[in-house]
Amino acid sequence: MIVLNKKILVFTLVLFMNTVNVLSQSHEPPVPEARNAPPGLPIDNDIIILFTIAMAYGIYKLVQRSKKSA
């Protein structure tokens, strides 16, 4: 019975210490980014090129598949 009470006491203390540690941390807001920073990956201007390459690759694969089955 005493061993069980000690285990419960230790568990309660550990749980309390973890809870206090988590709740005591301050949550600061994220640092705002600069307004004039360039975007990470601008593809707006080159979307036509990407679409053309994708279409050419698709046609290439279709031709390969038709040659393989013929």
Buried (B, 14 or more C-beta within 10 A) or exposed (E): EEEEEEEEEEEEEEEEEEEEEEEEEEEEEEEEEEEEEEEEEEEEEEEEEEEEEEEEEEEEEEEEEEEEEE
